[in-house]
Amino acid sequence: MSDNYWQPVGEGYPQSPSQRTGTSEMMPNPYAEPQWLQPVAQAHMQCPRFEKPLGGKILFHAALIVVATSVVVLFGLSILLSLLLGVSDDVGFFKILVLTLGLHSAVTLTCLWWLLKFHKVSREQIGAVPLGPRRWHLLWQLPLVVIIAVGMQLIIFGVFQAPEPVAQAQLADGVASVGFGYFPFWFIGVAIFTPLWEELFFRGIFFNVARNKWGFTAAVIITSLVFALAHMTPVLIPYLFVLGVAAALLRNFHGSLVASVALHMTVNSIASAAVFATMVA
């Protein structure tokens, strides 16, 4: 209790408990403020950490990194190695392409991560955090998304008689022609490293900036559309757009990039398995 809560009962008594020298003949002051009305110090409570918006400058730099690594590493290095090694046939070129694919993804991922470190962007800002208690929902969300996306693409091929994507078919045939020994390099590049850097860019950096500027719905549509167009295969745009929307929704539902990366890796693993099937057929 505070010192002013105590008053002497008679002359000669101490004025407060701190001034007492051993006597206990003290009584509470009936006119003092009750102790239960006095403010009580509260323990410090940590507020939940929400994602802070990123600036457009970071998005611009990240886009430059993606374009530069694609031009220099994926295409430039493949062409340079083909010229230096005297490769003139398609099989030899695809061997080099398969080997540089994983290198391109690793370099892009490293540069994007360095950019975020340079700008002091936290993991929470881009959603690079572990899954929460709702992670078990992925057990039904991932199969459902794959079924919807593949079903939509089959409808486009069947109902609208859309032509088969020639570039994708040639790529699959080319990879299958190089032999099974190169398949691990293909799988590492396509099914592991590529989903990591693409999700970090599209659903991590791009999605954060777009949501801050235009809202959640617009961010989902814009990032998914750019994601589909970036693959430069017109007939696959509906399929890729659905995957982009699903990845953004999963990223928002779970509050983590791990969910969208899991979807991306699942889809790319299925595509790699289809390439493997052409090898053993």
For each residue, the residues with C-beta under 8 A, 3 or more apart:
1: 5 6 17 35
2: 5 32 35 38
3: 6 15 16 17 18
4: 16 29 32
5: 1 2 28 29 32 33 35
6: 1 3 15 16 17 26 27 28 29
7: 15 26 27 28 29 32
8: 11 12 13 14 15 26
9: 13 25 26 27
10: 13
11: 8
12: 8
13: 8 9 10 23 25 26
14: 8 17 19 20 21 23 26
15: 3 6 7 8 19
16: 3 4 6 19 20
17: 1 3 6 14 20 26
18: 3
19: 14 15 16
20: 14 16 17 23 24 26
21: 14
22:
23: 13 14 20 26
24: 20
25: 9 13
26: 6 7 8 9 13 14 17 20 23
27: 6 7 9
28: 5 6 7 32
29: 4 5 6 7 32
30:
31:
32: 2 4 5 7 28 29
33: 5 37 38
34: 37 38
35: 1 2 5 38
36:
37: 33 34
38: 2 33 34 35
39:
40:
41:
42: 45
43:
44:
45: 42
46:
47:
48:
49: 124
50: 124
51: 124 125 126 127 208
52: 122 124 125
53: 208 209 211 212
54: 58 59 121 125 126 205 208 209 212
55: 58 59 209
56: 59 60 209 213
57: 60 61
58: 54 55 61 62 115 116 119 121 205 209
59: 54 55 56 62 63 205 206 209
60: 56 57 63 64
61: 57 58 64 65 115
62: 58 59 65 66 112 115 201 205 206
63: 59 60 66 67 201
64: 60 61 67 68
65: 61 62 68 69 108 111 112 115
66: 62 63 69 70 108 112 197 201
67: 63 64 70 71
68: 64 65 71 72
69: 65 66 72 73 74 104 107 108 111
70: 66 67 73 74 75 104 108
71: 67 68 74 75 76
72: 68 69 75 76 77
73: 69 70 76 77 100 103 104 107 108
74: 69 70 71 77 78 97 100 101 104
75: 70 71 72 78 79
76: 71 72 73 79 80
77: 72 73 74 80 81 100 103 104
78: 74 75 81 82 93 96 97 100
79: 75 76 82 83
80: 76 77 83 84
81: 77 78 84 85 87 96 100
82: 78 79 85 87 92 93 96
83: 79 80 86 87
84: 80 81
85: 81 82 92 96
86: 83
87: 81 82 83 92 93 95 96
88: 92
89: 92 93
90: 93 94 174 177
91: 94 95 174 177 178
92: 82 85 87 88 89 95 96
93: 78 82 87 89 90 96 97 174
94: 90 91 97 98 171 174 175 177 178
95: 87 91 92 98 99 178 182
96: 78 81 82 85 87 92 93 99 100
97: 74 78 93 94 100 101 174
98: 94 95 101 175 178 182 185 186 189
99: 95 96 102 103 182 185
100: 73 74 77 78 81 96 97 103 104
101: 74 97 98 104 105 185 186 189 190 194
102: 99 105 106 185 188 189 193
103: 73 77 99 100 106 107 189
104: 69 70 73 74 77 100 101 107 108 189
105: 101 102 108 109 189 193 194 196 197
106: 102 103 109 110 193
107: 69 73 103 104 110 111
108: 65 66 69 70 73 104 105 111 112 197
109: 105 106 112 113 193 196 197 200
110: 106 107 113 114
111: 65 69 107 108 114 115
112: 62 65 66 108 109 115 116 197 200 201 205
113: 109 110 116 117 200
114: 110 111 117 118
115: 58 61 62 65 111 112 118 119
116: 58 112 113 119 121 126 205
117: 113 114 120 121
118: 114 115
119: 58 115 116
120: 117
121: 54 58 116 117 125 126
122: 52 125 126
123: 126 127 128 129
124: 49 50 51 52 127 128 129
125: 51 52 54 121 122 208
126: 51 54 116 121 122 123 200 204 205 208 257
127: 51 123 124 203 204 208 251 255 256 257
128: 123 124 200 204 256 257
129: 123 124 255 256 257 258
130: 256 258
131: 134 135 138 254 256 258 259
132: 135 254 255 256
133:
134: 131 137 253 254
135: 131 132 138 254 259
136: 139
137: 134 140 141 253 254
138: 131 135 141 142 250 254 259 262
139: 136 142 143
140: 137 143 144
141: 137 138 144 145 250 253 259 263
142: 138 139 145 146 262 263 266
143: 139 140 146 147
144: 140 141 147 148
145: 141 142 148 149 242 243 246 250 263
146: 142 143 149 150 266 267 270
147: 143 144 150 151
148: 144 145 151 152 242 246
149: 145 146 152 153 239 242 243 246 267
150: 146 147 153 154 239
151: 147 148 154 155
152: 148 149 155 156 238 239 242
153: 149 150 156 157 236 238 239
154: 150 151 157 158
155: 151 152 158 159 160
156: 152 153 159 160 162 235 238 239
157: 153 154 160 161 162 164
158: 154 155 161
159: 155 156
160: 155 156 157
161: 157 158
162: 156 157 235
163: 166 235
164: 157 168 169 235
165: 168 169 233 235 236
166: 163 169 170
167: 170 171 232 233
168: 164 165 171 172 233 236
169: 164 165 166 172 173
170: 166 167 173 174
171: 94 167 168 174 175
172: 168 169 175 176 274 275 278
173: 169 170 176 177 278
174: 90 91 93 94 97 170 171 177 178
175: 94 98 171 172 178 182 183 186 275
176: 172 173 275 278 279
177: 90 91 94 173 174
178: 91 94 95 98 174 175 181 182
179: 182 183 279
180: 183 276 279 280
181: 178 184
182: 95 98 99 175 178 179 185 186
183: 175 179 180 186 187 272 275 276 279
184: 181 187 188
185: 98 99 101 102 182 188 189
186: 98 101 175 182 183 189 190 272 275
187: 183 184 190 191 192 269 272
188: 102 184 185 191 192 193
189: 98 101 102 103 104 105 185 186 192 193 194
190: 101 186 187 194 268 271 272
191: 187 188 194 195 265 268 269 271 272
192: 187 188 189 195 196 265
193: 102 105 106 109 188 189 196 197
194: 101 105 189 190 191 197 198 264 268
195: 191 192 198 199 261 264 265 268
196: 105 109 192 193 199 200 261
197: 66 105 108 109 112 193 194 200 201
198: 194 195 201 202 227 264
199: 195 196 202 203 204 247 251 257 260 261 264
200: 109 112 113 126 128 196 197 203 204 205 257
201: 62 63 66 112 197 198 204 205 206
202: 198 199 205 206 207 223 226 227 244 247
203: 127 199 200 206 207 223 247 248 251 257 260
204: 126 127 128 199 200 201 207 208 257
205: 54 58 59 62 112 116 126 200 201 202 208 209
206: 59 62 201 202 203 209 210 223 226
207: 202 203 204 210 211 219 220 223 248 251
208: 51 53 54 125 126 127 204 205 211 212
209: 53 54 55 56 58 59 205 206 212 213
210: 206 207 213 214 218 219 222 223
211: 53 207 208 214 215 216 219
212: 53 54 208 209
213: 56 209 210
214: 210 211 218 219 222
215: 211 218 219
216: 211 219 220 252
217: 220 221
218: 210 214 215 221 222
219: 207 210 211 214 215 216 222 223 248
220: 207 216 217 223 224 245 248 249 252
221: 217 218 224 225 245
222: 210 214 218 219 225 226
223: 202 203 206 207 210 219 220 226 227 244 248
224: 220 221 227 228 241 243 244 245 247 248
225: 221 222 228 229 241 244
226: 202 206 222 223 229 230
227: 198 202 223 224 230 231 240 241 243 244 247
228: 224 225 231 236 237 238 239 240 241 244
229: 225 226 232 237
230: 226 227
231: 227 228 236 240
232: 167 229
233: 165 167 168 236 237 240
234: 237
235: 156 162 163 164 165
236: 153 165 168 228 231 233 239 240
237: 228 229 233 234 240 241
238: 152 153 156 228 241 242
239: 149 150 152 153 156 228 236 242 243
240: 227 228 231 233 236 237 243 244
241: 224 225 227 228 237 238 244 245
242: 145 148 149 152 238 239 245 246
243: 145 149 224 227 239 240 246 247 263 264 267
244: 202 223 224 225 227 228 240 241 247 248
245: 220 221 224 241 242 248 249
246: 145 148 149 242 243 249 250 263
247: 199 202 203 224 227 243 244 250 251 260 263 264
248: 203 207 219 220 223 224 244 245 251 252 260
249: 220 245 246 252 253
250: 138 141 145 246 247 253 254 259 260 262 263
251: 127 199 203 207 247 248 254 255 256 257 259 260
252: 216 220 248 249 255
253: 134 137 141 249 250 259
254: 131 132 134 135 137 138 250 251 258 259
255: 127 129 132 251 252
256: 127 128 129 130 131 132 251 259
257: 126 127 128 129 199 200 203 204 251 260 261
258: 129 130 131 254 261 262
259: 131 135 138 141 250 251 253 254 256 262 263
260: 199 203 247 248 250 251 257 263 264
261: 195 196 199 257 258 264 265
262: 138 142 250 258 259 265 266
263: 141 142 145 243 246 247 250 259 260 266 267
264: 194 195 198 199 243 247 260 261 267 268
265: 191 192 195 261 262 268 269
266: 142 146 262 263 269 270
267: 146 149 243 263 264 270 271
268: 190 191 194 195 264 265 271 272
269: 187 191 265 266 272 273
270: 146 266 267 273 274
271: 190 191 267 268 274 275
272: 183 186 187 190 191 268 269 275 276
273: 269 270 276 277
274: 172 270 271 277 278
275: 172 175 176 183 186 271 272 278 279
276: 180 183 272 273 279 280
277: 273 274 280 281
278: 172 173 176 274 275 281
279: 176 179 180 183 275 276
280: 180 276 277
281: 277 278
